Amino acid sequence: MRPITRRDTLRMGLGAGAVALAAWAQGPVKVSFVLTNDVYIIDEEKGRGGMARLAAVVKAERARNPNTLFVHAGDTLSPSLMSGFDQGAHMIAFFNAMKLDALTPGNHEFDFGKDVFLKRMAEAKFPVYAANLRMADGGPVPGISESAIREIGGVRIGILGSALETTPLMSSSGDMRFSPSVESIRAEAKALRDKGADFVVALTHTDRTTDLKLFDMRAVDLLLTGHDHDLRVNYDGKTAMAESGEDAEYVVVVEVTFDVKAEGGKRTVAWSPEFRIIDTATVTPDPETLDMVKRYDAELSKELDVQVATLAVDLDSRNATVRGGEAAIGNLIADAMRAATGADVAITNGGGIRGNKQYKAGAAWTRRDILSELPFGNRTAVTQVTGVALKAALENGVSQLENRAGRFPQVSGVKVEVDPAQPAGKRVVSVLVNGEPLDEAKTYKVATNDFMLRGGDGYGALTGKTAATVDSGGSLVANDVMVYARKLGSIDAKVEGRVVIR
């Protein structure tokens, strides 16, 4: 007996609705979501991560299942050395080449300001979603949608995005407006379901606390998130969630099996997830993407050998110098951080200055020199602390003078007098902030590096009320120093009594 065709069905008078139900009853459909987030660098590190390995994973997953969506949960334009030169254009080029299916903006997409953000988004050949992002007048952001519905294998998948709502506090988004993530996602998810979405995916750049709220409130079926650099998956039988670490060291694949049926004249869609965590150390880099990486690396190498300034004085970055007292190079770096942020004060740890060398007056100072001094990839971060906390931070900085510890403070905007004969915690005799005595009740804007903001080297006092996370900070300290040095042209940094040790 031959199968009943659509024409036969119509002849039997079952009507278009019955035909649609028959088409819906198609059985299992698998859709794979390949997630990456917080990708800043294009090269692998110790055989893991990087664009070439990420591209290899994406190609393999698409070959394995044509119903594959490659998505990015934000943070990629910055910070990196290359982004300091092209403001993240190379990252858009890589994701265009990989045919990214969706991006939601992270806070680092705004590190170069609103205009650069809009320019980069205009260059993207992939959809960008952010339901909670608007222009200053409340209008839509050019090139960005709240959401979309994609039909894959007969399943209507709604995809929405949400940018980090605290971006204005963390980056340089100008007058753009960020609505609360939870409310925006709830409303947009409902709108997608009202439009007929069978399954709703939220692609978000949200902190861990918000992720858990979204997971518990069940507004969406699948939450694909970034920002915390976590490697995790979660599923409670009703909602699934995943985050994919950072820099493509690992890639999370969520393969969702949909069972579409027509029962009692009604279309039903059941689903279940399977999670796979791919260690990119186990994959072979994609050759075409690797060639692209090498071209950018060659371009970066040329950029690093560019002179940014001439030294009018000797500079000394030897360990004993930067860890044992005020150093001219420490003053230069702290000044650059304060200039980049407009902070009242800047504090950076001497142990973060690693060149361990001497530069002679008259020498050219290159970008590569600066990178050798600041190799850790630390970011310039801003915090608000009271005078009490600022003094406590300085006390911590001089608490291990006798050991030449890396926590020694190289500063800008303050003058500190220290008595090393006193016990640790009581060595700071006096503090002037921009020429005025420290006011313990006043709140000061302090620039530091992200390592210290998170309590590194004992600087917990700098955190203040700031929600310091692994994603804190904006541009690289090294990039800020490059910009500052180029602006100066001639560097005449000196030891000038910023930290006086009796």
N, C-alpha and C positions, 0 to 999 in steps of 0.2 A: 504494500500500500504506500503510495507516495505521500510525503509530508504535506500538511495543510499550509498553503501560502497565504500571504496578506490579502491577495485578490480573492481567494476562496473565503476568507473570513468576512470580507466585505459583502460577498455574494450571499453569505448566510445571514446577512442583516445584523451582524454583531456591533457594527458601528465603530467610529474612530476611537472612542474611549476604550473599548475592548481591545482594539488593535494595539493601542498604546500600552495597555497592561500586559499584553502578550510580549511586546518588545522589551518591557521592563524585566520580565521574568527571565533574565539571561544567565543567572548563576554567578559564581564568584568572579570578582575583578580585583586585581592587585595594583595598588598605587604605591610607589616608593618615594618617600621624602628624604632627600639627602641634605643634611643640615651642616652648615658651617657658621661660625660667628667669631667676632673679635680676631680678625686676621689682619696683622699689621705688616708683616715682613714677607718678602717673596722667596727668600732662600730657605732651604732646610736647615735645621739646627741639630747636629749630632745624628744625622740620618733620619730625621723625622720632621714632618710638616713641610711647608713651602708650597708654592703654587704648582710646581710640576707634579708633586705627589697628589695634591688635591685634585688636579685635573685628571690624573690617572684613575682615581677613585670614581669621579663623576662619569668618565667614559665607560668604565667597567659596569657601573650601575645602570647606565642607559642601555648598554648592550644586554645586560641581564634582564631588564624589564623596560620596554619602551614607554610604559606609563610611569615615568620618573620625573619628579620636580626637584630641581636643585635650588635651594633657598639659602639666604644669608640673613642672619638675625642682627646685623649691624656692627659698626666699628671697623673701619677699614681704610678710610682716607688718610688717617693719621693715628698715632705718630710713628714715624720712621725717618731714617736719614734721607731716603729718597723723597719722601713726602715734603721734607723741608725745602726741596728744590723745585718740585713740580706740583705741589699742593694736592697730591693724591691722584693726579691724572693717570699714572701708571696702573693704579689699582682698578680703575674703571676699565682700562684697556684689557687687563687680564680677565675680568669677569665678563666683559663683552665677548672675548674670545671663547670663554667656557660656556657661553650661552646661559647665563644665570637666569633662572625663572622668576625670582622675586627677591627683593631686598627691602628691609625696613631700616631707616636711618638710626645709627647709634649716636651717642654724644660726640664722638670723635669725628663725625662727618662735618661738624660745625667748627672745628678748631681754627679754620682759616677765615671764618666769618660767613655771614649769610650769602654774600654775592658769590663767593667761591663754591659754597654748597650748591646753590642753584645752577651754577655753571657745570659742575661735575654731574649733577642729576640730569641735566640736559644732554650730556654726553653719553649717558647710559642707554644701552639698547635693550634693556630689560625693565620690567615693571617695578616701580617703587611704591610701597604702600605705607601710609601712616594716617590712621583715622583720627588721631588726636593732634595733628599739626596743621596750623593755619598761618596765613600771612597776617600782618599787623591789623589789617582792616577786617579780619575774619573770613576773608575769601580763601579759595583753595590755593594750594601751592602749585605753581606751574610744574607739570610733569609728574605730579604725585597724586595717586588715587587713594581713597579710603580703603577700598576693597574691590574684589572682582569675583565672579563665579566662572570656574572652568569646568567644562564637562569632559570627563575622562572615562572612557569605557562605559558610558551611560550613567556615570555617577556625577552628580552636580556638586563640585567641591568649592566651597566659599573660602577665600583667602583674604584676611585683613591684616593690617600692620599697625604697630603702635611704637612711636619713638619714646625715648626716655623722658619722662615728664620733668625731671630735674636738670635737663640739658642747659637751660639758661644760667644755672648756678655753677655748672661744670665746664662750660665751653663758651663759644662766642657766636651765639645764634641771633644776636641783634634783637630786633623787635618782633621776631616770629613768636607765635603763640602756641603753647603746649598745654593741652587739656589733660586732666587726670587720666591715667591709663585705664584703670579698672572700669570707670564709668563709660569711657569711650569704647572700650572693647565690648562691654555688655550691650551697649546700644547698637554697635555695628554688627555684632553677631546676630542679634535679633532681626535686624534689617535684612541680613543675608538669608536667614531662615524664612522670613516672610516672602523673599523673592524666589524661594524654592530650593535653597541649598540643602543637600542631603547630609553634608558633613562640613563642619566649620573649623578652619585652621587659623590660629592666631600666630603671626610671626612678629615677635616682640623684642624690643631691647628694654628689659625691665629688671629691676633688682630682685634678689632672692625672695624678699618678703612679699613683693607684689606677685611674683610667680606663684607662690603658694596660695595667695588669695584667689588668683585666677583659676588655679587648679581646683580649689575647693568649691568655688561658686558654680562651676560646670557650665559657664556660658559658651564655651567652645569645646570641641571634641579633642583637638590636638593643639597643644601649646608648644611652639618651637621658639626658644628664647636665647638671648645672649646677655652680656654685660658682666656677669659674675665670674666668667672664665671657668665655670664648673663643667665637669664631665659627668653627666648624670642622665638617667632615664627614670620615669615613674609611670605607673599605671594602676588604677584602683578599680578597674572593671567598667568605668564609665568615661574617664578622662585620661588622656595620655600626655606626657610631657617629656621634653628632651632639651639638653644643652650640650654643646660640642667642644668644650674646653677653649683652646685658643690656638691661633696660628696654624690651624689645620694639622696639628700634631695627631689628633684623632678626629674621625668623622663619624657622626651618628646617622645611621640609616633607620628610618621607621617605615617598615613595609606594612601597609594596611590592606587587609583583605576585606572587600565589601561583598556582601551577599544580597543581591537585589531580587526581590520576589514580588509576585502579585497574588495577594491572598484576600479572598472575600471582596474582590473589586477594589482593593486598596494596595497601593505601592508601598512596600516596606524595604528599608535598607538597614541591614545589620553589619557591624564591622568589628574587627579585632586586629590588634597590632602585633608586630614582631619587631624586636629591637636588635640591631647589630651595631656594635662599636668596632670601627675599623682603625687599627693602629697603622698609621701611614708609613711606619718603618718597614712594614711588610709588603709594600707595593713598589713597583718599579716606576720611577718618574716618567711622566709622559714626555717623549722626545721633543715634540713641537713646542710645548710649553717651556721645557727646559732651555731650548734655544732662545726663547723670548726672555727668560730669566737672565741668561748669560749676556744678552744684549743690554739689558738694563743695568746689570752689574758693571759692565764695561763703561757705560755712561756714568754710573755713580763714581767709579774709580777716577774718571777724568774730573768730575766735580770736586772730589775730595783733594785732589792735588792743586786746587786753585788757591792762590794767596788771598787771604781776607784782610790782613793788616800787616804793618811793620812794627817790630818791637823797638820802642824808643828807650827801653830800659831792660835790664836783665830780668828774667822770670825764673823762679825756682820752684819746681813741683816735687822735689825729693820728699820722701815719706816723712822724714824727721821735720821738715819745714812745714808741711801742711797739717801735720798732726800735733805739732809742738807749740804752735803760736800763730798769730796773724801772719798771713802770707799774701804777697801782692797778687799772685794768681788766684788765690781764694777771694780776695776783694773783687777782682775782675769778674769772676764767675757769679758771685753774689750780686754785684751791680747789674749784671746782665739779666738775672732772674727778676730783680726788682723792677728794672726798666720794662721787661716784657709783660709784667702783670700790674704795674702801677701800685704795688704794695707799699706799705709804710716801712716794712722791714723785710730783709731776706736772710735766711739762715740755711747754710748747706754744710754737710759734714766733710771734714778734711779727708776722711778715709775714702770718699767717693772720687777724689782727685788722684789719678793712678799713673800719670806719665813717668814719675820718678826720674826727672831729668832737669837739666839746666839749659835755658835758652839765653843766648847772648844778645845784647842790644844791637840793633841794626839788622837782625835776622828777619826773614819773612816768616810769618805765622800762617799756616795753611789750615784748611778744614780738617785735613788728616791729623794735624797736630792736636787740634781741639778734640777730635774723636779719641785720640790716644789718651788724652787726659780724662775724658768722660766716657768710658767704654761700656757702662752698664745699661745704657738705654733708659736711665731714670728720666721721669717727666717732671716738668715744673708744675707745682701744685700750689693752690692758694687756700689759706685757712683764716678764720677769724678767731682770735684768742684774746683773753683778758691780759692785762699787764701782769697779773699774778702768774698766769700760765706761761707768758713769755719769759719771765724771770726764771721760772722753774725749768724751762727748756734750756736756757743759758747755763743754769746750774748743772744740768745734766751734761752739757757740752764740755764743761771744765772739770767734771767729777773724776776724771781719770787722767789728769795732766801728767802724773808721774809715770804713767804707762804709755804715753804717746798714743792714746787710743784714737781710733778713727772717728769717734764722735766729736772731736774738737770742732767748735763752730767757726766757720768762715762766714762773715756777716756783712751786711750793707744796711745803712739807715740807723745803726746803733753804735754806741761806744760803751764798752764794758770794762770795768776795772775789777781785777781778780786778785784775791789773796790766796795763793796756793798753800799757805801755812794753816789755813782753816780746814776743818773737816769737810768732806764732800757733802754738797747740799747747802753749804753756808759760805761758799767761796766768792760769790758775786758781791762786791762791795757797793758798786753803783752802776746804774744803767741810764744812759741818755738816749732818747729816741728822737732822731732828727733835731738834736740840740736841746730838747726839753727833758726834764726828769721823768722817768718812767712813772706813769699813773696806773697803779695796780687795779683800779676800778674801770679803766678805759678799755675799750675793745680795739685791737689793732689788726690790720690786714697784713698777714705774713705770707711771704712766698718761701717755699721750701721745695724739697723733692718728694716724690710720691713714696719712696722708701721710708723717709723720716716721718711723713704724714701718717703712715700706718704704724708708727711706733718703733721703726727701725733705729738701731743704735741708742735705744732708751728714750727716744723723743716722744713718748706718749702724750706729754703736755701740749704738743702742737696740734693734736687732733681736735681739741676743743669740742665744739658741737658738730664738727664736720663728720659726715657719714663716710669715713675713709674706707675705701675698698681697694681691691687689686686693680680696679679700673680708674682710680683717682689720678688726677693730673691731666695736663693738656699736651703742649708741644714738648719735644725732647729738650732737656737742659742744654745738650750739645748744640741743638739748632738755635736756641735762644742766644747762646754765647757767640755762635757764628754771625748771627744778625747784628748783635751788639758790637762785635769786633770790627765788622765791615763798616758799620756806621762811624766808629771812632777813627778808623784808618790808621792812626798811629797810637800804639798802646803805651801809656806811661804809668801803669798801675804801680802803686807804692805801698809800703807798710806805713800807715799814717795814724796809728794809735786807736784803731777800732777795738782791739782787744789788748788791754794793758795788763800784763802780769807783773805784779810787784816783786 
